[in-house]
């Protein structure tokens, strides 16, 4: 009985609802119909979005190319530290210099191949005279000239003639004397031989097993004084170098850094350009003979808020063949294959391409170094 009553109640409710709809004529409002002309007029009022430029990728590439020179300059500095003590000097030095602390960057040396185009022919004689004609291109700037060098014991003389209008000539004469833990050098420099102007510099180096100090100051009237120093051990070194202008009473250069050398890795952190440029480098060797290595360098310019980096590796296949590769911050992959033809002669093949611009033709360069 209860079920029957529920069914009757539902039927009564449905019937009342239908009667109410008919009574008050509840209907959905009809959609307004627009004519074709009105539709086109309304559509014409809608703003058309701007069409993307077909060559947007090319425009972006051009922007990167414009910055390539600046980035290349910054990258060339990464992490090239102030080499306060140069181990590879031609003149004689005390044996203790080999164990003195230095700021070096093996990672930069590994990743800095293939950045310039260089051609030179070197001819030498037994009396210490060497003649070197050369031509080089770096950062879209070309230079050429002839250099004559004379090295004899503690005397190093250089005369350079540039292939420019007027053939400007410059000359350097360095006379050094090595004492226990001390090395004195007098440098005569002719920036422009025909102008008659010349400079005389005196450099004093104090060398010790755990410290080194070098100071360069002009013997004649000149406002610039340079000072550099390192302290540490053969495995850990701290260093700095600075240049002070006595006329303006300002430091024109102030660099500082730290380097770490270990059996399987080398690293360095350098702060340059009076604190505006910070660079760091690291190289790891995967074997005790250091035949396989991976390196990374990174730098930041704080004033322009720009970063640059490079990563790569090297593999010494055997005593004659070496392979190197590098990828940098503006999208270039560079690979070099170097093969020694003779003990002092080698052939180098360098290939370069951009993975993000495969439509560009990869470039291939050859390098040949001959010592006859």
C-alpha contacts under 8 A as a table, 3 or more apart, distances in Angstrom:
res1	aa1	res2	aa2	distance
1	X	4	X	5.19
1	X	5	X	6.43
2	X	5	X	5.26
2	X	6	X	6.44
3	X	6	X	5.23
3	X	7	X	6.42
4	X	7	X	5.24
4	X	8	X	6.37
5	X	8	X	5.15
5	X	9	X	6.26
6	X	9	X	5.14
6	X	10	X	6.37
7	X	10	X	5.24
7	X	11	X	6.36
8	X	11	X	5.12
8	X	12	X	6.26
9	X	12	X	5.16
9	X	13	X	6.30
10	X	13	X	5.17
10	X	14	X	6.20
11	X	14	X	5.22
11	X	15	X	6.12
12	X	15	X	5.13
12	X	16	X	6.22
13	X	16	X	5.21
13	X	17	X	6.23
14	X	17	X	5.16
14	X	18	X	6.35
15	X	18	X	5.28
15	X	19	X	6.31
16	X	19	X	5.12
16	X	20	X	6.21
17	X	20	X	5.18
17	X	21	X	6.37
18	X	21	X	5.20
18	X	22	X	6.38
19	X	22	X	5.13
19	X	23	X	5.98
20	X	23	X	4.90
20	X	24	X	6.10
20	X	25	X	7.93
21	X	24	X	5.60
21	X	25	X	5.43
21	X	26	X	5.38
22	X	25	X	5.00
22	X	26	X	7.24
34	X	38	X	6.16
34	X	39	X	6.29
35	X	38	X	5.28
35	X	39	X	6.22
36	X	39	X	5.05
36	X	40	X	6.28
37	X	40	X	5.19
37	X	41	X	6.17
38	X	41	X	4.96
38	X	42	X	6.13
39	X	42	X	5.17
39	X	43	X	6.16
40	X	43	X	5.05
40	X	44	X	6.10
41	X	44	X	5.14
41	X	45	X	6.67
42	X	45	X	5.38
42	X	46	X	7.14
43	X	46	X	5.44
44	X	47	X	7.50
52	X	56	X	7.49
53	X	56	X	5.26
54	X	57	X	7.84
55	X	58	X	5.11
55	X	59	X	6.29
56	X	59	X	5.08
56	X	60	X	6.25
57	X	60	X	5.11
57	X	61	X	6.20
58	X	61	X	4.95
58	X	62	X	6.18
59	X	62	X	5.06
59	X	63	X	6.40
60	X	63	X	5.15
60	X	64	X	6.41
61	X	64	X	5.04
61	X	65	X	6.14
62	X	65	X	4.91
62	X	66	X	6.21
63	X	66	X	5.18
63	X	67	X	6.56
64	X	67	X	5.21
64	X	68	X	6.07
64	X	330	X	7.54
65	X	68	X	4.83
65	X	69	X	7.62
66	X	69	X	6.87
67	X	70	X	5.42
67	X	71	X	6.09
68	X	71	X	5.05
68	X	72	X	5.79
68	X	330	X	7.34
69	X	72	X	5.05
69	X	73	X	6.23
69	X	139	X	6.50
70	X	73	X	5.15
70	X	74	X	6.31
71	X	74	X	5.04
71	X	75	X	5.88
71	X	308	X	6.76
72	X	75	X	4.90
72	X	76	X	5.88
72	X	139	X	7.67
73	X	76	X	5.09
73	X	77	X	6.59
74	X	77	X	5.24
74	X	78	X	6.66
74	X	299	X	7.64
74	X	308	X	7.12
75	X	78	X	5.04
75	X	79	X	7.93
75	X	299	X	7.36
75	X	308	X	6.03
75	X	309	X	6.83
75	X	310	X	7.79
76	X	79	X	7.84
76	X	80	X	7.35
76	X	112	X	7.35
77	X	80	X	4.87
77	X	81	X	7.72
78	X	81	X	7.94
78	X	108	X	6.73
78	X	279	X	5.71
78	X	280	X	7.23
78	X	281	X	7.57
78	X	297	X	6.20
78	X	298	X	6.39
78	X	299	X	5.95
78	X	309	X	7.79
79	X	105	X	6.91
79	X	108	X	6.07
79	X	268	X	7.70
79	X	269	X	7.53
79	X	270	X	6.80
79	X	279	X	5.10
79	X	280	X	5.74
79	X	281	X	5.90
79	X	297	X	6.34
79	X	298	X	7.22
79	X	299	X	7.14
80	X	105	X	6.55
80	X	108	X	6.35
81	X	103	X	6.66
81	X	104	X	6.74
81	X	105	X	6.99
81	X	257	X	7.39
81	X	270	X	6.07
82	X	103	X	7.04
82	X	240	X	7.56
82	X	241	X	7.02
82	X	255	X	7.11
82	X	256	X	7.90
83	X	86	X	6.13
83	X	102	X	7.11
83	X	103	X	5.73
83	X	104	X	6.54
84	X	102	X	6.69
84	X	103	X	6.73
84	X	214	X	7.71
84	X	228	X	5.98
84	X	229	X	6.52
84	X	230	X	6.94
84	X	239	X	7.36
84	X	240	X	7.60
84	X	241	X	7.14
85	X	102	X	5.88
85	X	103	X	7.64
85	X	212	X	7.54
85	X	230	X	8.00
86	X	89	X	6.45
86	X	102	X	7.87
87	X	97	X	7.25
87	X	98	X	6.74
89	X	92	X	7.77
91	X	153	X	6.44
91	X	154	X	5.90
92	X	153	X	7.31
92	X	154	X	7.24
92	X	178	X	7.36
93	X	97	X	6.89
93	X	178	X	6.41
93	X	183	X	7.73
94	X	97	X	5.79
94	X	178	X	7.41
94	X	179	X	7.81
94	X	180	X	6.77
94	X	181	X	6.84
95	X	98	X	6.12
96	X	99	X	5.70
96	X	100	X	6.64
96	X	181	X	7.76
96	X	207	X	7.52
96	X	208	X	6.71
96	X	209	X	6.15
97	X	100	X	5.15
97	X	207	X	6.42
97	X	208	X	7.10
97	X	209	X	7.17
99	X	209	X	5.82
99	X	233	X	7.97
99	X	234	X	5.90
100	X	207	X	7.12
100	X	208	X	6.10
100	X	209	X	4.59
100	X	210	X	5.69
100	X	211	X	6.43
100	X	212	X	6.96
100	X	233	X	6.98
100	X	234	X	6.27
101	X	209	X	7.25
101	X	210	X	6.13
101	X	211	X	6.41
101	X	212	X	7.25
101	X	230	X	6.38
101	X	231	X	6.10
101	X	232	X	5.62
101	X	233	X	5.40
101	X	234	X	5.12
101	X	235	X	7.69
101	X	236	X	7.28
101	X	237	X	5.53
102	X	230	X	6.56
102	X	234	X	7.52
102	X	237	X	6.20
102	X	239	X	7.75
102	X	259	X	7.87
103	X	230	X	7.81
103	X	237	X	6.54
103	X	238	X	7.43
103	X	239	X	6.88
103	X	257	X	7.51
103	X	258	X	6.93
103	X	259	X	5.67
103	X	268	X	7.75
104	X	259	X	6.92
104	X	268	X	7.61
105	X	108	X	5.42
105	X	109	X	6.57
105	X	259	X	7.98
105	X	266	X	7.65
105	X	267	X	7.14
105	X	268	X	6.67
105	X	281	X	7.18
106	X	109	X	5.00
106	X	110	X	6.21
106	X	266	X	7.08
106	X	283	X	6.99
107	X	110	X	5.13
107	X	111	X	6.33
107	X	266	X	7.73
107	X	267	X	7.80
107	X	281	X	6.08
107	X	282	X	5.95
107	X	283	X	5.22
107	X	295	X	5.33
107	X	296	X	6.65
107	X	297	X	7.00
108	X	111	X	5.19
108	X	112	X	5.82
108	X	281	X	7.29
108	X	297	X	7.13
109	X	112	X	5.48
109	X	113	X	7.58
110	X	113	X	6.96
110	X	295	X	7.37
110	X	312	X	7.98
110	X	313	X	7.37
110	X	314	X	7.22
110	X	324	X	7.75
111	X	295	X	7.51
111	X	310	X	7.33
111	X	311	X	7.39
111	X	312	X	6.51
111	X	313	X	7.74
111	X	325	X	7.73
111	X	326	X	6.24
112	X	115	X	6.52
113	X	336	X	7.90
114	X	117	X	7.46
114	X	334	X	7.56
114	X	336	X	7.64
114	X	350	X	6.87
115	X	138	X	7.06
116	X	136	X	7.07
116	X	137	X	5.67
116	X	138	X	4.82
116	X	139	X	7.61
117	X	136	X	5.41
117	X	137	X	5.06
117	X	138	X	6.72
118	X	134	X	7.37
118	X	135	X	5.84
118	X	136	X	4.26
118	X	137	X	6.51
119	X	134	X	5.46
119	X	135	X	5.11
119	X	136	X	6.17
120	X	132	X	6.45
120	X	133	X	5.56
120	X	134	X	4.11
120	X	135	X	6.39
121	X	132	X	5.58
121	X	133	X	5.75
121	X	134	X	6.71
122	X	130	X	6.82
122	X	131	X	5.82
122	X	132	X	4.60
122	X	133	X	7.08
122	X	371	X	7.84
123	X	130	X	5.65
123	X	131	X	5.40
123	X	132	X	6.63
124	X	128	X	7.04
124	X	129	X	5.71
124	X	130	X	4.21
124	X	131	X	6.38
125	X	128	X	5.87
125	X	129	X	5.58
125	X	130	X	6.56
126	X	129	X	7.36
127	X	152	X	7.75
128	X	149	X	7.89
128	X	150	X	5.39
128	X	151	X	5.07
128	X	152	X	5.99
129	X	148	X	7.23
129	X	149	X	5.71
129	X	150	X	4.49
129	X	151	X	6.67
130	X	148	X	5.69
130	X	149	X	5.06
130	X	150	X	6.34
131	X	146	X	7.33
131	X	147	X	5.94
131	X	148	X	4.56
131	X	149	X	6.47
132	X	146	X	5.69
132	X	147	X	5.04
132	X	148	X	6.20
133	X	144	X	7.73
133	X	145	X	5.88
133	X	146	X	4.16
133	X	147	X	6.15
134	X	144	X	5.59
134	X	145	X	5.67
134	X	146	X	6.14
134	X	147	X	7.89
135	X	142	X	7.35
135	X	143	X	5.68
135	X	144	X	4.17
135	X	145	X	6.66
136	X	142	X	5.71
136	X	143	X	5.37
136	X	144	X	6.38
137	X	140	X	6.23
137	X	141	X	5.45
137	X	142	X	4.33
137	X	143	X	6.41
138	X	141	X	5.34
138	X	142	X	6.58
143	X	162	X	7.65
143	X	163	X	7.42
144	X	162	X	6.05
144	X	163	X	5.37
145	X	160	X	7.18
145	X	161	X	5.46
145	X	162	X	4.25
145	X	163	X	4.88
146	X	160	X	5.85
146	X	161	X	5.33
146	X	162	X	6.65
146	X	163	X	7.98
147	X	158	X	6.97
147	X	159	X	5.77
147	X	160	X	4.44
147	X	161	X	6.45
148	X	158	X	5.69
148	X	159	X	5.22
148	X	160	X	6.43
149	X	156	X	7.26
149	X	157	X	5.70
149	X	158	X	4.54
149	X	159	X	6.59
150	X	155	X	7.73
150	X	156	X	5.70
150	X	157	X	5.07
150	X	158	X	6.48
151	X	154	X	7.62
151	X	155	X	5.79
151	X	156	X	4.63
151	X	157	X	6.58
152	X	155	X	5.27
152	X	156	X	6.61
154	X	175	X	5.82
154	X	176	X	5.06
154	X	177	X	6.33
155	X	173	X	7.48
155	X	174	X	5.86
155	X	175	X	4.73
155	X	176	X	6.49
156	X	173	X	5.96
156	X	174	X	5.10
156	X	175	X	6.51
157	X	171	X	7.54
157	X	172	X	5.69
157	X	173	X	4.40
157	X	174	X	6.18
158	X	171	X	5.57
158	X	172	X	5.08
158	X	173	X	6.42
159	X	169	X	7.25
159	X	170	X	5.90
159	X	171	X	4.39
159	X	172	X	6.52
160	X	169	X	5.71
160	X	170	X	5.30
160	X	171	X	6.20
161	X	167	X	6.20
161	X	168	X	5.94
161	X	169	X	4.59
161	X	170	X	6.63
162	X	167	X	5.55
162	X	168	X	5.76
162	X	169	X	6.62
163	X	167	X	5.64
163	X	168	X	7.81
164	X	167	X	5.10
164	X	168	X	6.88
165	X	168	X	7.65
168	X	192	X	6.49
168	X	193	X	7.36
168	X	194	X	7.54
169	X	191	X	7.82
169	X	192	X	5.93
169	X	193	X	5.47
169	X	194	X	7.26
170	X	189	X	7.53
170	X	190	X	5.22
170	X	191	X	5.28
170	X	192	X	5.34
170	X	193	X	5.42
171	X	188	X	7.88
171	X	189	X	5.86
171	X	190	X	5.12
171	X	191	X	7.18
171	X	193	X	7.12
172	X	187	X	6.74
172	X	188	X	5.51
172	X	189	X	4.61
172	X	190	X	6.46
173	X	186	X	7.89
173	X	187	X	5.52
173	X	188	X	5.04
173	X	189	X	6.68
174	X	185	X	6.38
174	X	186	X	5.52
174	X	187	X	4.46
174	X	188	X	6.54
175	X	185	X	5.52
175	X	186	X	5.32
175	X	187	X	6.71
176	X	183	X	6.85
176	X	184	X	5.42
176	X	185	X	4.23
176	X	186	X	6.48
177	X	183	X	5.81
177	X	184	X	5.41
177	X	185	X	6.66
178	X	182	X	6.06
178	X	183	X	4.52
178	X	184	X	6.58
179	X	182	X	4.89
179	X	183	X	5.90
181	X	206	X	5.80
181	X	207	X	4.86
181	X	208	X	6.21
182	X	204	X	7.32
182	X	205	X	5.68
182	X	206	X	4.81
182	X	207	X	6.03
183	X	204	X	5.91
183	X	205	X	5.14
183	X	206	X	6.73
184	X	202	X	7.41
184	X	203	X	5.86
184	X	204	X	4.70
184	X	205	X	6.47
185	X	202	X	5.78
185	X	203	X	5.03
185	X	204	X	6.42
186	X	200	X	7.12
186	X	201	X	5.80
186	X	202	X	4.61
186	X	203	X	6.37
187	X	199	X	7.94
187	X	200	X	5.60
187	X	201	X	4.96
187	X	202	X	6.21
187	X	203	X	7.89
188	X	198	X	7.06
188	X	199	X	5.74
188	X	200	X	4.59
188	X	201	X	6.47
189	X	198	X	5.48
189	X	199	X	4.97
189	X	200	X	6.25
189	X	201	X	7.93
190	X	193	X	5.39
190	X	196	X	7.72
190	X	197	X	6.27
190	X	198	X	4.35
190	X	199	X	6.36
191	X	197	X	6.99
191	X	198	X	6.40
191	X	199	X	7.90
192	X	195	X	5.55
192	X	196	X	6.97
192	X	197	X	6.53
192	X	198	X	7.62
193	X	196	X	5.60
193	X	197	X	6.88
193	X	198	X	7.69
194	X	197	X	7.98
199	X	218	X	7.45
199	X	219	X	7.91
199	X	220	X	6.86
200	X	218	X	5.87
200	X	219	X	5.30
200	X	220	X	6.07
201	X	216	X	6.75
201	X	217	X	5.81
201	X	218	X	4.35
201	X	219	X	5.33
201	X	220	X	7.65
202	X	216	X	5.68
202	X	217	X	5.68
202	X	218	X	6.13
202	X	219	X	6.26
203	X	214	X	7.00
203	X	215	X	5.62
203	X	216	X	4.34
203	X	217	X	6.67
204	X	214	X	5.66
204	X	215	X	5.47
204	X	216	X	6.63
205	X	212	X	7.24
205	X	213	X	5.64
205	X	214	X	4.33
205	X	215	X	6.63
206	X	212	X	5.56
206	X	213	X	5.06
206	X	214	X	6.35
207	X	211	X	6.51
207	X	212	X	4.66
207	X	213	X	6.66
208	X	211	X	5.08
208	X	212	X	5.79
209	X	212	X	7.96
209	X	233	X	7.49
210	X	231	X	5.76
210	X	232	X	5.18
210	X	233	X	5.38
210	X	234	X	7.78
211	X	229	X	7.62
211	X	230	X	5.69
211	X	231	X	4.24
211	X	232	X	6.28
212	X	229	X	5.66
212	X	230	X	5.27
212	X	231	X	6.38
213	X	227	X	7.86
213	X	228	X	6.06
213	X	229	X	4.40
213	X	230	X	6.55
214	X	227	X	5.98
214	X	228	X	5.25
214	X	229	X	6.14
215	X	225	X	7.78
215	X	226	X	5.89
215	X	227	X	4.55
215	X	228	X	6.38
216	X	225	X	6.07
216	X	226	X	5.07
216	X	227	X	6.32
217	X	224	X	6.95
217	X	225	X	4.78
217	X	226	X	6.35
218	X	221	X	6.74
218	X	222	X	5.90
218	X	223	X	8.00
218	X	224	X	7.26
218	X	225	X	7.07
223	X	244	X	7.86
223	X	245	X	5.14
223	X	246	X	4.82
223	X	247	X	5.53
224	X	243	X	6.64
224	X	244	X	5.69
224	X	245	X	4.67
224	X	246	X	6.33
225	X	243	X	5.57
225	X	244	X	5.25
225	X	245	X	6.57
225	X	246	X	7.64
226	X	241	X	7.46
226	X	242	X	5.82
226	X	243	X	4.36
226	X	244	X	6.44
227	X	241	X	5.61
227	X	242	X	5.42
227	X	243	X	6.36
228	X	239	X	7.49
228	X	240	X	5.70
228	X	241	X	3.99
228	X	242	X	6.34
229	X	239	X	5.56
229	X	240	X	5.66
229	X	241	X	6.42
230	X	237	X	6.64
230	X	238	X	5.53
230	X	239	X	4.08
230	X	240	X	6.61
231	X	237	X	5.70
231	X	238	X	5.42
231	X	239	X	6.38
232	X	235	X	7.80
232	X	236	X	5.60
232	X	237	X	4.36
232	X	238	X	6.14
233	X	236	X	5.14
233	X	237	X	5.97
234	X	237	X	7.16
234	X	261	X	7.47
235	X	260	X	5.72
235	X	261	X	4.62
235	X	262	X	6.32
236	X	258	X	7.53
236	X	259	X	5.88
236	X	260	X	4.75
236	X	261	X	6.31
237	X	258	X	5.70
237	X	259	X	5.35
237	X	260	X	6.69
238	X	256	X	7.77
238	X	257	X	5.99
238	X	258	X	4.58
238	X	259	X	6.69
239	X	256	X	5.69
239	X	257	X	5.49
239	X	258	X	6.39
240	X	254	X	7.39
240	X	255	X	5.43
240	X	256	X	4.08
240	X	257	X	6.32
241	X	253	X	7.64
241	X	254	X	5.95
241	X	255	X	5.34
241	X	256	X	6.54
242	X	251	X	7.00
242	X	252	X	7.51
242	X	253	X	5.04
242	X	254	X	4.43
242	X	255	X	6.35
243	X	251	X	5.68
243	X	252	X	5.56
243	X	253	X	4.99
243	X	254	X	6.78
244	X	249	X	6.99
244	X	250	X	5.89
244	X	251	X	4.40
244	X	252	X	5.90
244	X	253	X	7.28
245	X	248	X	5.69
245	X	249	X	5.43
245	X	250	X	5.48
245	X	251	X	6.13
245	X	252	X	6.62
246	X	249	X	4.77
246	X	250	X	7.12
251	X	254	X	6.86
253	X	273	X	6.18
253	X	274	X	6.12
254	X	272	X	6.53
254	X	273	X	6.17
254	X	274	X	4.80
254	X	275	X	7.65
255	X	270	X	7.34
255	X	271	X	5.67
255	X	272	X	4.47
255	X	273	X	6.38
255	X	274	X	6.28
255	X	275	X	7.49
256	X	270	X	5.92
256	X	271	X	5.36
256	X	272	X	6.64
257	X	268	X	7.20
257	X	269	X	5.54
257	X	270	X	4.18
257	X	271	X	5.98
258	X	268	X	5.61
258	X	269	X	5.51
258	X	270	X	6.58
259	X	266	X	7.59
259	X	267	X	5.74
259	X	268	X	4.12
259	X	269	X	6.54
260	X	266	X	5.62
260	X	267	X	5.17
260	X	268	X	6.12
261	X	265	X	6.42
261	X	266	X	4.56
261	X	267	X	6.63
262	X	265	X	5.17
262	X	266	X	5.89
263	X	288	X	7.52
264	X	284	X	5.89
264	X	285	X	4.99
264	X	286	X	7.01
264	X	287	X	7.48
264	X	288	X	7.09
264	X	290	X	7.88
265	X	282	X	7.26
265	X	283	X	5.55
265	X	284	X	4.42
265	X	285	X	5.94
266	X	282	X	5.79
266	X	283	X	5.36
266	X	284	X	6.73
267	X	280	X	7.49
267	X	281	X	5.44
267	X	282	X	4.33
267	X	283	X	6.43
268	X	280	X	5.69
268	X	281	X	5.40
268	X	282	X	6.75
269	X	278	X	7.49
269	X	279	X	5.83
269	X	280	X	4.40
269	X	281	X	6.62
270	X	278	X	5.90
270	X	279	X	5.30
270	X	280	X	6.33
271	X	274	X	7.50
271	X	275	X	5.65
271	X	276	X	7.51
271	X	277	X	5.89
271	X	278	X	4.62
271	X	279	X	6.52
272	X	275	X	5.47
272	X	276	X	6.41
272	X	277	X	5.12
272	X	278	X	6.28
273	X	276	X	5.37
273	X	277	X	5.90
274	X	277	X	7.75
275	X	278	X	7.13
276	X	301	X	5.81
276	X	302	X	5.39
276	X	303	X	6.38
277	X	299	X	7.02
277	X	300	X	5.73
277	X	301	X	4.63
277	X	302	X	6.35
278	X	299	X	5.51
278	X	300	X	5.45
278	X	301	X	6.75
279	X	297	X	7.30
279	X	298	X	5.65
279	X	299	X	4.07
279	X	300	X	6.52
280	X	297	X	5.75
280	X	298	X	5.52
280	X	299	X	6.39
281	X	295	X	7.47
281	X	296	X	5.77
281	X	297	X	4.28
281	X	298	X	6.53
282	X	295	X	5.64
282	X	296	X	5.50
282	X	297	X	6.51
283	X	293	X	6.79
283	X	294	X	5.65
283	X	295	X	4.13
283	X	296	X	6.51
284	X	293	X	5.54
284	X	294	X	5.44
284	X	295	X	6.38
285	X	288	X	7.36
285	X	290	X	5.41
285	X	291	X	7.47
285	X	292	X	5.92
285	X	293	X	4.43
285	X	294	X	6.75
286	X	290	X	6.80
286	X	291	X	7.73
286	X	292	X	5.65
286	X	293	X	6.02
287	X	290	X	5.36
287	X	291	X	6.67
287	X	292	X	6.59
288	X	291	X	7.99
290	X	293	X	6.67
291	X	314	X	7.59
291	X	315	X	5.66
291	X	316	X	4.87
291	X	317	X	7.51
292	X	313	X	7.56
292	X	314	X	5.83
292	X	315	X	4.63
292	X	316	X	6.47
293	X	313	X	5.47
293	X	314	X	5.34
293	X	315	X	6.65
294	X	311	X	7.73
294	X	312	X	5.86
294	X	313	X	4.13
294	X	314	X	6.55
295	X	311	X	5.78
295	X	312	X	5.47
295	X	313	X	5.78
296	X	309	X	7.48
296	X	310	X	5.79
296	X	311	X	4.33
296	X	312	X	6.51
297	X	309	X	5.55
297	X	310	X	5.36
297	X	311	X	6.45
298	X	307	X	7.44
298	X	308	X	5.78
298	X	309	X	4.18
298	X	310	X	6.52
299	X	307	X	5.78
299	X	308	X	5.35
299	X	309	X	6.27
300	X	305	X	7.01
300	X	306	X	5.72
300	X	307	X	4.45
300	X	308	X	6.42
301	X	304	X	5.79
301	X	305	X	5.62
301	X	306	X	5.35
301	X	307	X	6.49
302	X	305	X	4.82
302	X	306	X	6.95
308	X	328	X	7.70
308	X	329	X	5.49
309	X	328	X	5.76
309	X	329	X	5.14
310	X	326	X	6.76
310	X	327	X	5.62
310	X	328	X	4.15
310	X	329	X	6.13
311	X	326	X	5.67
311	X	327	X	5.44
311	X	328	X	6.47
312	X	324	X	7.45
312	X	325	X	5.33
312	X	326	X	4.15
312	X	327	X	6.14
313	X	324	X	5.82
313	X	325	X	5.62
313	X	326	X	6.77
314	X	322	X	7.26
314	X	323	X	5.66
314	X	324	X	4.36
314	X	325	X	6.59
315	X	322	X	5.82
315	X	323	X	5.22
315	X	324	X	6.48
316	X	319	X	7.35
316	X	321	X	6.24
316	X	322	X	4.44
316	X	323	X	6.41
317	X	320	X	7.65
317	X	321	X	5.48
317	X	322	X	5.71
317	X	323	X	7.37
318	X	321	X	5.46
318	X	322	X	7.24
320	X	338	X	7.98
320	X	339	X	5.42
320	X	340	X	4.90
320	X	341	X	7.62
321	X	337	X	7.29
321	X	338	X	5.68
321	X	339	X	4.53
321	X	340	X	6.55
322	X	337	X	5.99
322	X	338	X	5.21
322	X	339	X	6.58
323	X	335	X	7.42
323	X	336	X	5.79
323	X	337	X	4.74
323	X	338	X	6.42
324	X	335	X	5.65
324	X	336	X	5.14
324	X	337	X	6.62
325	X	333	X	7.25
325	X	334	X	5.56
325	X	335	X	4.20
325	X	336	X	6.26
326	X	332	X	7.95
326	X	333	X	5.69
326	X	334	X	5.19
326	X	335	X	6.44
327	X	331	X	6.78
327	X	332	X	5.63
327	X	333	X	4.60
327	X	334	X	6.52
328	X	331	X	5.81
328	X	332	X	5.75
328	X	333	X	7.00
329	X	332	X	7.55
331	X	354	X	5.75
331	X	355	X	6.93
331	X	356	X	7.04
332	X	352	X	6.82
332	X	353	X	5.84
332	X	354	X	4.75
332	X	355	X	7.19
333	X	352	X	5.65
333	X	353	X	5.57
333	X	354	X	6.14
333	X	355	X	7.47
334	X	350	X	6.99
334	X	351	X	5.70
334	X	352	X	4.47
334	X	353	X	6.83
335	X	350	X	5.67
335	X	351	X	5.32
335	X	352	X	6.55
336	X	348	X	6.76
336	X	349	X	5.61
336	X	350	X	4.34
336	X	351	X	6.44
337	X	348	X	5.58
337	X	349	X	5.20
337	X	350	X	6.49
338	X	346	X	6.74
338	X	347	X	5.73
338	X	348	X	4.31
338	X	349	X	6.50
339	X	346	X	5.49
339	X	347	X	5.30
339	X	348	X	6.38
340	X	343	X	6.68
340	X	344	X	7.46
340	X	345	X	5.82
340	X	346	X	4.04
340	X	347	X	6.27
341	X	344	X	7.90
341	X	345	X	5.49
341	X	346	X	5.14
341	X	347	X	6.88
342	X	345	X	4.80
342	X	346	X	6.72
344	X	369	X	7.87
344	X	370	X	6.98
344	X	371	X	5.90
345	X	368	X	7.62
345	X	369	X	5.13
345	X	370	X	4.48
345	X	371	X	5.63
346	X	368	X	5.99
346	X	369	X	5.21
346	X	370	X	6.72
347	X	366	X	7.47
347	X	367	X	5.76
347	X	368	X	4.67
347	X	369	X	6.44
348	X	366	X	5.73
348	X	367	X	4.71
348	X	368	X	6.24
349	X	364	X	7.18
349	X	365	X	5.90
349	X	366	X	4.73
349	X	367	X	6.31
350	X	364	X	5.65
350	X	365	X	5.06
350	X	366	X	6.27
350	X	367	X	7.96
351	X	362	X	7.06
351	X	363	X	5.78
351	X	364	X	4.48
351	X	365	X	6.42
352	X	362	X	5.67
352	X	363	X	5.25
352	X	364	X	6.44
353	X	358	X	7.79
353	X	360	X	7.73
353	X	361	X	7.38
353	X	362	X	4.61
353	X	363	X	6.54
354	X	357	X	5.30
354	X	358	X	6.42
354	X	360	X	7.63
354	X	362	X	7.60
355	X	358	X	5.74
357	X	360	X	5.83
358	X	361	X	7.42
